[in-house]
């Protein structure tokens, strides 16, 4: 996909995905690296799950502190 067809936000996203190794940008065109997609998806799921666990632990700590008083 040509970069000129993308909006500014989409270009920024494409650059971020290129840094993550999911896209290749050559001669002002984007190419998806399909072999890297499963690795990227696993990292994204792992990040979401770890964030959820941290939020749950924080909620439990706050609940215990509130109920303890």
N, C-alpha and C positions, 0 to 999 in steps of 0.2 A: 504494500500500500504506500503510495507516495506521501511524504511528509507534508507537502503543500496542501493536501486534501484534509489535513487534520486541523482542529482548532488549537489554540495555544495550550489549553489544559490537556488535550489529548497528546500534544507533542511532549509536554512535561511528563506525562504518564509514560509515554513511549521511552523517553530517556531513562526514567526510573526503572522500567522493566528491562531495558538494555543493560543497566548497571547490575540488575539482579540476575542477568544471564538468560532471560526468557526471550528477548527480542534481539535481533541483529539489525543495526542500521548501517546500510552501505549505500553510497551514492544517492542520498536523500530518499531512500526507500526503507520500509520496515519489513522484516521477515520474522515470522514466529519460529522459534526453535522448539519444535514439537517434542524433541527428546528431553528437554528441560522442564516441560510443563508438570509432569508428575512430581518432580522434586520440589518445584515451587509450590504446588498445591499442598504437599505434605508440610512444608515449612509454614504456610499460611494457617493450616488447621492447627498445627502445634502451637503457634503464637496465640490463636484464638482460645484454645483450651487452657493454656497456661494463664492467660489473662482472666479467664473465667474462674479458675481455681484461686488465683490471688484475690479476686473480688469476693469470692465466697469466704475465704479465710478472714479477710478484712471485715466483712459483715458479721461473721461470728465473733470476732474480737470486740467489735463495737457493741453487739448485743449482750455479750457477757459483761462488759463494763457497765452498760446501762442497767442491767438486771442486778448486778452486784451491789449497786448503791441503794 
